Amino acid sequence: MATIHSLFLGFLSIALYISALTGNAVLEKTYSNAYRTAPNTDLLRQQIYEIAANEIGVRETGGDNKGPEISKYLAYVGLDEGYEWCAAFASWCYGQAGLSIPRSAWSPALFPKARRRPQSQIDKGYVKQADLFAIYSSQLKRIHHVGLVKVIQGHMLISVEGNSHDRVESRRRPLKTIYAIANWID
């Protein structure tokens, strides 16, 4: 056993020596393949936004929180019709882009501290497309609405959000009304 272990260490030493002599060419091939398969986050953000934007105009039909498209969003998070669906919509958009998280119908669950951008970044407008934004309800004492960021224009956030006036729509919201921003991509 000790001989096999010594042999392995010998081969490893030789490989590292050759790598150093060739300017790490042995290692570069491995890294370049890894970079080729890594997702481009800007393209991923654009894709998530486009998925959301393509849903603009979807409306509830047949009652509160009901309709074929609304059922699709809610089913993605394991719920039937009739539930509020803003977080389900945001989760569904991420899922359509191939991401397994976030995946929840509960708006507060989409804003864990580890995913939140600091308030100083929000105040400076450092928010990226496809980040999630939260609206806080002082009456409920919790986050009660979520949507996707399109862009920041001055002191306004342009969004795409589900369950806004019973439909998917784009809105303009003052940054000062945004409670939190979550980054699920970077």
Secondary structure as GFF3:
##gff-version 3
##sequence-region A 1 186
A	DSSP	alpha_helix	2	21	.	.	.	ID=ss1
A	DSSP	alpha_helix	25	37	.	.	.	ID=ss2
A	DSSP	alpha_helix	41	53	.	.	.	ID=ss3
A	DSSP	alpha_helix	68	76	.	.	.	ID=ss4
A	DSSP	alpha_helix	86	96	.	.	.	ID=ss5
A	DSSP	three_ten_helix	107	110	.	.	.	ID=ss6
A	DSSP	three_ten_helix	113	115	.	.	.	ID=ss7
A	DSSP	alpha_helix	119	123	.	.	.	ID=ss8
A	DSSP	beta_strand	132	137	.	.	.	ID=ss9
A	DSSP	beta_strand	142	153	.	.	.	ID=ss10
A	DSSP	beta_strand	156	164	.	.	.	ID=ss11
A	DSSP	beta_strand	167	174	.	.	.	ID=ss12
A	DSSP	three_ten_helix	175	177	.	.	.	ID=ss13
A	DSSP	beta_strand	180	182	.	.	.	ID=ss14
###
